[in-house]
Amino acid sequence: MTKLKLAWKVGCAYPVESIIINWNKEATLDRNELAGLSPELYRLMTAKLVATASPDWSAILLYSEARWDVISEQLIALPNENPDAQKVQRRMLGHAQYFDATAPLTIDLPLSEFGGLTSERERYWLVCFDESSAELWTEANLLNIVEAKVPEASRLIQFMRGEGRDHQGRKLDEILAFDDFWLEHTHDFVQWLFPIPEASRANRMVPVLTEEDCEVFKHDADLRQQQRRALDRMLAFYGLRRRNGVIEALPGLNPRDHIWLKAGGHNHLRITRIIRSMHYCHQPQLAAELQAAFISIGQTQGFVSEKTISYWRMANG
């Protein structure tokens, strides 16, 4: 039988040849046929299993009883006050159907309709991941997922990856290579290196950090590392460095050469932005380390005002 390997998930998709849908829209699948598709499906189909609705797609999830016991406990433990958690609980716990090892695999309403099992003329596929889980899809829904285009990364994300340019045509590596004089006297680059959700009042050409961008930072370790490279350059500009998880002063740090140690100035706003950006870009521990270092060093080796210190204290939260 033809087997289609999919790139979008680690699993194999098999065509379902036999399915009977009656006038009550109950869909009955041939467990023996499905068991013969692969060794993994044999173990799944010849034991107790549970069918339920996918929380994200129009598909039916099939789990071994043992796997479902773990998943159902996790679902029950989700916070009830969270609307997204409530949606997942309603879909998966509310649609769950249980089958003994020898019971016919008949999927009733509303689960059958939820998964698109409405016509014997439709073509269906079973996607198997391991011996404890599989998914039942209509061909149309499966193709929509397989062929879905990955959204194009925002200009900010492209810039942070080193692939795109900022509004002045500069790439990330070019900015990081500039000297301290340039960093001090150029005011439209730090918003690209350390984005935050609010628009810059000084420059409307720079990007804001969107929820989608935050999600990319959350799941892309390389992107977070790129931002840490930018942070290390700015720390060197400020006479600091990261070493062994600690942010410390470099030898020779002084208010004359490192003017952020003075009572005021635009670098205090930059530092607030940097701390906030690291927090929003899913590096909260580093944001906390920055916050503590700037407050401590600013007070012990400089003349940073209490007003500025109060802004820094509020920046990581």
Backbone hydrogen bonds in HBPLUS format (Angstrom, degrees):
<---DONOR---> <-ACCEPTOR-->    atom                        ^
c    i                          cat <-CA-CA->   ^        H-A-AA   ^      H-
h    n   atom  resd res      DA  || num        DHA   H-A  angle D-A-AA Bond
n    s   type  num  typ     dist DA aas  dist angle  dist       angle   num
A0004-LEU N   A0013-ALA O   3.16 MM   9  5.30 170.3  2.17 163.1 160.7     1
A0013-ALA N   A0004-LEU O   2.97 MM   9  5.30 172.4  1.97 161.1 161.2     2
A0012-CYS N   A0128-CYS O   3.02 MM 116  5.45 152.3  2.10 148.5 153.5     3
A0128-CYS N   A0012-CYS O   2.80 MM 116  5.45 158.4  1.85 163.6 160.8     4
A0014-TYR N   A0126-LEU O   2.83 MM 112  5.16 158.1  1.88 135.5 142.2     5
A0126-LEU N   A0014-TYR O   2.77 MM 112  5.16 163.7  1.79 153.4 157.6     6
A0016-VAL N   A0124-TYR O   2.85 MM 108  5.36 172.0  1.86 140.7 140.0     7
A0020-ILE N   A0028-THR O   2.98 MM   8  5.13 164.3  2.00 145.3 150.4     8
A0028-THR N   A0020-ILE O   2.76 MM   8  5.13 164.5  1.79 151.2 156.1     9
A0022-ASN N   A0026-GLU O   3.12 MM   4  5.59 153.8  2.19 149.1 151.1    10
A0025-LYS N   A0022-ASN O   2.89 MM   3  5.27 154.2  1.96 118.5 122.0    11
A0027-ALA N   A0107-ILE O   2.95 MM  80  5.11 159.5  1.99 148.7 148.0    12
A0107-ILE N   A0027-ALA O   2.69 MM  80  5.11 163.2  1.72 154.9 151.3    13
A0029-LEU N   A0105-LEU O   2.97 MM  76  5.52 163.7  2.00 149.3 150.8    14
A0034-LEU N   A0030-ASP O   3.06 MM   4  6.40 166.2  2.08 157.1 160.4    15
A0035-ALA N   A0031-ARG O   2.82 MM   4  5.93 152.0  1.90 146.9 155.1    16
A0036-GLY N   A0032-ASN O   3.19 MM   4  6.35 133.7  2.42 137.6 147.7    17
A0036-GLY N   A0033-GLU O   3.15 MM   3  5.33 136.5  2.35  99.0 110.8    18
A0037-LEU N   A0034-LEU O   3.20 MM   3  5.47 167.1  2.22 110.5 114.1    19
A0042-TYR N   A0038-SER O   2.93 MM   4  6.16 145.2  2.06 147.7 158.3    20
A0043-ARG N   A0039-PRO O   3.20 MM   4  6.49 158.4  2.25 146.6 149.8    21
A0044-LEU N   A0040-GLU O   3.09 MM   4  6.39 151.2  2.18 143.6 152.2    22
A0045-MET N   A0041-LEU O   2.81 MM   4  5.82 165.9  1.83 151.3 154.8    23
A0046-THR N   A0042-TYR O   3.09 MM   4  6.01 136.2  2.29 143.6 152.1    24
A0065-GLU N   A0048-LYS O   3.20 MM  17  5.63 141.8  2.36 138.1 130.8    25
A0049-LEU N   A0099-PHE O   3.06 MM  50  5.41 153.7  2.14 144.9 153.1    26
A0099-PHE N   A0049-LEU O   2.92 MM  50  5.41 152.9  2.00 172.9 170.0    27
A0050-VAL N   A0063-TYR O   2.78 MM  13  5.20 155.4  1.84 151.4 158.9    28
A0063-TYR N   A0050-VAL O   2.83 MM  13  5.20 162.8  1.86 153.7 159.7    29
A0051-ALA N   A0097-GLN O   2.88 MM  46  5.18 159.2  1.92 149.7 156.1    30
A0097-GLN N   A0051-ALA O   2.75 MM  46  5.18 154.0  1.81 155.3 163.4    31
A0052-THR N   A0061-LEU O   2.90 MM   9  5.24 151.0  1.99 145.5 153.5    32
A0061-LEU N   A0052-THR O   2.74 MM   9  5.24 157.5  1.79 153.3 158.2    33
A0054-SER N   A0059-ALA O   3.08 MM   5  5.56 156.5  2.14 158.1 151.4    34
A0060-ILE N   A0136-LEU O   3.07 MM  76  5.03 166.7  2.09 143.9 147.8    35
A0136-LEU N   A0060-ILE O   2.75 MM  76  5.03 162.6  1.78 150.3 156.5    36
A0062-LEU N   A0134-ALA O   2.82 MM  72  5.10 166.3  1.84 153.9 150.4    37
A0134-ALA N   A0062-LEU O   2.94 MM  72  5.10 143.7  2.07 145.0 150.5    38
A0064-SER N   A0132-SER O   3.03 MM  68  4.81 149.6  2.13 126.1 126.3    39
A0068-TRP N   A0064-SER O   2.92 MM   4  6.15 161.4  1.96 157.1 162.6    40
A0069-ASP N   A0065-GLU O   2.96 MM   4  6.18 149.2  2.06 147.1 155.0    41
A0070-VAL N   A0066-ALA O   3.42 MM   4  6.75 153.7  2.49 143.7 148.5    42
A0071-ILE N   A0067-ARG O   3.06 MM   4  6.37 165.7  2.08 150.9 155.0    43
A0072-SER N   A0068-TRP O   2.74 MM   4  5.79 169.3  1.76 157.6 160.4    44
A0073-GLU N   A0069-ASP O   3.26 MM   4  6.31 152.5  2.34 135.8 142.4    45
A0074-GLN N   A0070-VAL O   3.14 MM   4  6.45 153.9  2.21 145.9 153.0    46
A0075-LEU N   A0071-ILE O   2.89 MM   4  6.19 151.2  1.98 150.5 159.2    47
A0076-ILE N   A0072-SER O   2.94 MM   4  6.13 160.9  1.97 149.5 153.9    48
A0077-ALA N   A0073-GLU O   3.10 MM   4  6.25 142.1  2.25 139.0 148.8    49
A0078-LEU N   A0075-LEU O   3.16 MM   3  5.41 160.1  2.20 106.5 112.7    50
A0082-ASN N   A0079-PRO O   3.24 MM   3  5.69 163.7  2.26 113.2 118.2    51
A0086-GLN N   A0082-ASN O   2.93 MM   4  6.23 155.7  1.99 155.0 162.6    52
A0087-LYS N   A0083-PRO O   3.01 MM   4  6.25 150.8  2.10 145.0 152.3    53
A0088-VAL N   A0084-ASP O   3.14 MM   4  6.45 159.6  2.18 147.8 152.1    54
A0089-GLN N   A0085-ALA O   2.92 MM   4  6.17 163.1  1.95 152.7 157.6    55
A0090-ARG N   A0086-GLN O   2.90 MM   4  6.09 163.8  1.93 150.7 154.8    56
A0091-ARG N   A0087-LYS O   3.03 MM   4  6.22 163.1  2.06 149.0 153.6    57
A0092-MET N   A0088-VAL O   2.94 MM   4  6.03 175.7  1.94 157.8 159.3    58
A0093-LEU N   A0089-GLN O   2.89 MM   4  5.37 140.1  2.05 134.4 146.8    59
A0094-GLY N   A0090-ARG O   3.09 MM   4  4.90 128.9  2.36 108.7 123.2    60
A0103-ALA N   A0100-ASP O   3.25 MM   3  5.12 152.9  2.33  99.6 107.6    61
A0112-SER N   A0108-ASP O   2.86 MM   4  5.51 159.2  1.90 131.9 137.5    62
A0114-PHE N   A0110-PRO O   2.91 MM   4  6.12 155.1  1.97 152.4 160.6    63
A0115-GLY N   A0111-LEU O   3.02 MM   4  6.26 151.8  2.10 151.2 157.0    64
A0117-LEU N   A0112-SER O   2.84 MM   5  5.12 153.2  1.91 163.9 155.6    65
A0116-GLY N   A0113-GLU O   3.06 MM   3  4.99 159.1  2.11 102.3 108.6    66
A0118-THR N   A0116-GLY O   2.98 MM   2  5.55 131.0  2.23 105.9  91.5    67
A0122-GLU N   A0119-SER O   3.27 MM   3  5.51 153.3  2.34 101.7 109.1    68
A0139-GLU N   A0123-ARG O   2.77 MM  16  5.48 151.3  1.85 160.3 153.1    69
A0125-TRP N   A0137-TRP O   2.85 MM  12  5.25 162.6  1.88 151.6 156.6    70
A0137-TRP N   A0125-TRP O   2.85 MM  12  5.25 171.7  1.85 162.4 165.3    71
A0127-VAL N   A0135-GLU O   2.74 MM   8  5.04 164.6  1.76 157.9 159.3    72
A0135-GLU N   A0127-VAL O   2.75 MM   8  5.04 147.6  1.85 140.0 151.1    73
A0129-PHE N   A0133-SER O   3.28 MM   4  5.95 172.0  2.28 144.8 147.1    74
A0133-SER N   A0130-ASP O   3.48 MM   3  5.67 168.1  2.49 108.4 111.3    75
A0142-LEU N   A0138-THR O   2.99 MM   4  6.16 161.0  2.03 152.9 158.9    76
A0143-LEU N   A0139-GLU O   2.90 MM   4  6.03 162.8  1.93 151.6 155.8    77
A0144-ASN N   A0140-ALA O   3.09 MM   4  6.29 149.9  2.18 142.1 150.3    78
A0145-ILE N   A0141-ASN O   3.23 MM   4  6.54 147.6  2.34 143.1 150.1    79
A0145-ILE N   A0142-LEU O   3.14 MM   3  5.26 122.6  2.49  97.0 110.6    80
A0146-VAL N   A0142-LEU O   2.92 MM   4  6.21 169.2  1.93 157.1 160.1    81
A0147-GLU N   A0143-LEU O   2.87 MM   4  5.78 162.1  1.90 149.0 153.6    82
A0148-ALA N   A0145-ILE O   3.30 MM   3  5.17 154.6  2.37  97.3 104.8    83
A0158-GLN N   A0154-SER O   2.95 MM   4  6.21 166.6  1.97 157.1 161.0    84
A0159-PHE N   A0155-ARG O   2.90 MM   4  6.05 155.3  1.96 145.1 152.1    85
A0160-MET N   A0156-LEU O   2.88 MM   4  6.17 164.7  1.90 155.1 158.9    86
A0161-ARG N   A0157-ILE O   2.97 MM   4  6.13 143.1  2.11 146.1 155.5    87
A0163-GLU N   A0158-GLN O   2.89 MM   5  5.18 140.1  2.05 171.6 162.9    88
A0164-GLY N   A0158-GLN O   2.90 MM   6  4.76 150.8  1.99 108.2 106.3    89
A0162-GLY N   A0159-PHE O   2.89 MM   3  5.15 154.1  1.96 108.4 116.9    90
A0166-ASP N   A0170-ARG O   2.83 MM   4  5.36 156.8  1.88 146.4 151.4    91
A0169-GLY N   A0166-ASP O   2.93 MM   3  5.20 164.2  1.95 116.3 119.2    92
A0174-GLU N   A0171-LYS O   3.08 MM   3  5.28 122.8  2.42 101.2 115.8    93
A0175-ILE N   A0171-LYS O   3.14 MM   4  6.51 155.3  2.20 155.7 162.2    94
A0175-ILE N   A0172-LEU O   3.08 MM   3  5.29 117.2  2.49 101.2 115.8    95
A0176-LEU N   A0172-LEU O   3.02 MM   4  6.34 162.9  2.05 157.7 162.6    96
A0177-ALA N   A0173-ASP O   3.16 MM   4  6.22 126.9  2.45 134.0 146.0    97
A0177-ALA N   A0174-GLU O   3.26 MM   3  5.20 139.3  2.44  93.8 105.0    98
A0178-PHE N   A0175-ILE O   3.16 MM   3  5.51 158.1  2.21 109.3 115.7    99
A0183-LEU N   A0179-ASP O   3.11 MM   4  6.48 162.3  2.14 151.7 157.0   100
A0184-GLU N   A0180-ASP O   2.91 MM   4  6.09 151.4  1.99 149.2 156.4   101
A0185-HIS N   A0181-PHE O   3.09 MM   4  6.26 155.2  2.15 147.9 154.0   102
A0186-THR N   A0182-TRP O   2.92 MM   4  5.74 120.8  2.27 151.7 161.2   103
A0192-TRP N   A0189-PHE O   2.93 MM   3  5.47 144.1  2.06 113.8 124.0   104
A0193-LEU N   A0189-PHE O   3.27 MM   4  6.68 154.3  2.34 149.5 156.9   105
A0194-PHE N   A0190-VAL O   2.89 MM   4  5.90 152.7  1.96 147.7 154.6   106
A0209-LEU N   A0196-ILE O   2.90 MM  13  4.99 172.1  1.90 120.8 122.2   107
A0214-CYS N   A0210-THR O   2.98 MM   4  6.32 157.1  2.03 149.2 155.3   108
A0215-GLU N   A0211-GLU O   3.06 MM   4  6.35 151.6  2.14 145.0 151.8   109
A0216-VAL N   A0212-GLU O   3.10 MM   4  6.44 149.8  2.20 145.1 153.0   110
A0216-VAL N   A0213-ASP O   3.08 MM   3  5.09 117.2  2.49  94.8 110.2   111
A0217-PHE N   A0213-ASP O   2.98 MM   4  6.35 162.4  2.01 156.6 160.6   112
A0218-LYS N   A0214-CYS O   2.90 MM   4  6.14 151.7  1.99 145.2 153.8   113
A0219-HIS N   A0215-GLU O   3.19 MM   4  6.42 146.9  2.31 145.0 151.2   114
A0220-ASP N   A0216-VAL O   2.97 MM   4  5.86 123.0  2.31 148.5 162.9   115
A0224-ARG N   A0220-ASP O   3.22 MM   4  6.62 155.6  2.28 148.1 154.5   116
A0225-GLN N   A0221-ALA O   2.96 MM   4  6.23 148.1  2.07 144.2 153.4   117
A0226-GLN N   A0222-ASP O   2.98 MM   4  6.30 145.7  2.10 141.5 150.4   118
A0227-GLN N   A0223-LEU O   3.13 MM   4  6.53 152.8  2.21 146.2 152.7   119
A0228-ARG N   A0224-ARG O   3.00 MM   4  6.32 145.5  2.12 141.1 151.1   120
A0229-ARG N   A0225-GLN O   2.96 MM   4  6.31 141.9  2.11 144.7 154.9   121
A0230-ALA N   A0226-GLN O   3.17 MM   4  6.58 154.7  2.23 144.7 150.7   122
A0231-LEU N   A0227-GLN O   2.86 MM   4  6.18 152.3  1.93 145.4 153.9   123
A0232-ASP N   A0228-ARG O   2.87 MM   4  6.09 159.4  1.92 148.2 152.4   124
A0233-ARG N   A0229-ARG O   3.12 MM   4  6.46 150.8  2.21 145.8 153.1   125
A0234-MET N   A0230-ALA O   3.09 MM   4  6.41 158.0  2.14 149.4 155.0   126
A0235-LEU N   A0231-LEU O   2.79 MM   4  6.05 154.6  1.85 155.9 164.1   127
A0236-ALA N   A0232-ASP O   3.03 MM   4  6.21 156.9  2.09 142.6 148.0   128
A0237-PHE N   A0233-ARG O   3.07 MM   4  6.35 150.9  2.15 141.0 149.2   129
A0238-TYR N   A0234-MET O   2.96 MM   4  6.26 140.4  2.12 141.1 151.8   130
A0238-TYR N   A0235-LEU O   3.02 MM   3  4.94 121.3  2.37  92.2 107.5   131
A0240-LEU N   A0235-LEU O   2.70 MM   5  4.82 167.2  1.72 144.5 142.5   132
A0239-GLY N   A0236-ALA O   3.05 MM   3  4.95 158.8  2.09 101.3 107.5   133
A0250-LEU N   A0239-GLY O   2.87 MM  11  5.46 174.3  1.87 144.0 142.1   134
A0241-ARG N   A0248-GLU O   2.94 MM   7  5.60 140.7  2.10 154.2 165.2   135
A0248-GLU N   A0241-ARG O   2.91 MM   7  5.60 155.3  1.97 160.5 165.5   136
A0243-ARG N   A0246-VAL O   2.78 MM   3  5.28 162.3  1.81 152.7 158.7   137
A0246-VAL N   A0243-ARG O   3.01 MM   3  5.28 152.8  2.09 108.4 117.1   138
A0253-LEU N   A0250-LEU O   3.28 MM   3  5.92 141.3  2.44 144.5 140.5   139
A0258-HIS N   A0254-ASN O   2.94 MM   4  5.83 145.0  2.06 154.5 165.7   140
A0261-LEU N   A0258-HIS O   3.06 MM   3  6.18 173.3  2.06 132.4 134.5   141
A0262-LYS N   A0259-ILE O   3.07 MM   3  5.39 165.3  2.09 110.3 114.9   142
A0303-PHE N   A0261-LEU O   2.60 MM  42  5.75 176.5  1.60 170.1 169.9   143
A0268-HIS N   A0265-GLY O   3.20 MM   3  5.95 154.6  2.27 117.5 123.4   144
A0269-LEU N   A0266-HIS O   3.12 MM   3  5.36 125.9  2.42 101.4 114.0   145
A0270-ARG N   A0266-HIS O   3.15 MM   4  6.53 153.3  2.22 144.4 152.3   146
A0271-ILE N   A0267-ASN O   2.89 MM   4  6.09 159.3  1.93 147.0 151.5   147
A0272-THR N   A0268-HIS O   3.12 MM   4  6.34 157.0  2.17 141.9 147.7   148
A0273-ARG N   A0269-LEU O   3.03 MM   4  6.28 159.5  2.07 148.0 153.4   149
A0274-ILE N   A0270-ARG O   2.83 MM   4  6.14 157.1  1.88 153.6 160.4   150
A0275-ILE N   A0271-ILE O   3.02 MM   4  6.26 168.1  2.03 155.5 157.0   151
A0276-ARG N   A0272-THR O   3.07 MM   4  6.26 168.6  2.08 151.2 154.6   152
A0277-SER N   A0273-ARG O   2.78 MM   4  5.90 160.8  1.81 155.1 160.9   153
A0278-MET N   A0274-ILE O   3.04 MM   4  6.22 164.0  2.06 152.5 155.7   154
A0279-HIS N   A0275-ILE O   3.19 MM   4  6.44 150.0  2.29 143.7 151.9   155
A0280-TYR N   A0276-ARG O   2.92 MM   4  6.25 165.1  1.94 156.9 159.9   156
A0281-CYS N   A0277-SER O   2.81 MM   4  5.87 148.0  1.91 151.5 160.5   157
A0283-GLN N   A0278-MET O   2.83 MM   5  5.14 141.4  1.98 167.7 170.6   158
A0282-HIS N   A0279-HIS O   3.29 MM   3  5.58 140.5  2.46 116.9 114.9   159
A0287-ALA N   A0283-GLN O   2.99 MM   4  6.27 151.8  2.07 149.3 158.4   160
A0288-ALA N   A0284-PRO O   2.92 MM   4  6.16 151.7  2.00 146.7 153.2   161
A0289-GLU N   A0285-GLN O   2.99 MM   4  6.31 152.7  2.06 145.6 153.2   162
A0290-LEU N   A0286-LEU O   2.88 MM   4  6.12 158.1  1.93 150.5 156.2   163
A0291-GLN N   A0287-ALA O   2.92 MM   4  6.09 164.2  1.95 147.5 152.2   164
A0292-ALA N   A0288-ALA O   2.99 MM   4  6.18 166.7  2.01 149.9 152.7   165
A0293-ALA N   A0289-GLU O   2.99 MM   4  6.10 161.2  2.03 146.3 151.9   166
A0294-PHE N   A0290-LEU O   2.90 MM   4  6.05 177.8  1.91 163.8 164.1   167
A0295-ILE N   A0291-GLN O   3.12 MM   4  6.18 162.4  2.15 147.8 153.1   168
A0296-SER N   A0292-ALA O   2.94 MM   4  6.00 167.9  1.95 148.9 152.9   169
A0297-ILE N   A0293-ALA O   2.83 MM   4  5.83 169.0  1.84 158.0 160.5   170
A0298-GLY N   A0294-PHE O   2.84 MM   4  5.48 147.4  1.95 131.3 142.0   171
A0299-GLN N   A0295-ILE O   3.10 MM   4  6.13 141.7  2.25 138.5 146.8   172
A0300-THR N   A0296-SER O   2.93 MM   4  6.09 156.8  1.98 151.0 158.0   173
A0301-GLN N   A0297-ILE O   2.84 MM   4  5.38 158.4  1.89 142.7 147.9   174
A0309-ILE N   A0305-SER O   3.01 MM   4  6.34 163.6  2.04 150.4 155.4   175
A0310-SER N   A0306-GLU O   2.91 MM   4  6.10 149.6  2.00 144.4 151.8   176
A0311-TYR N   A0307-LYS O   3.23 MM   4  6.61 145.6  2.35 141.0 149.6   177
A0311-TYR N   A0308-THR O   2.99 MM   3  5.13 120.8  2.35  99.1 114.2   178
A0312-TRP N   A0308-THR O   3.00 MM   4  6.39 157.2  2.06 154.6 161.1   179
A0313-ARG N   A0309-ILE O   2.90 MM   4  6.16 150.5  1.98 148.0 156.4   180
A0314-MET N   A0310-SER O   3.24 MM   4  6.46 140.4  2.41 136.9 145.8   181
A0314-MET N   A0311-TYR O   3.18 MM   3  5.23 127.8  2.47  95.1 108.2   182
A0315-ALA N   A0312-TRP O   3.20 MM   3  5.03 151.7  2.28  97.6 106.1   183
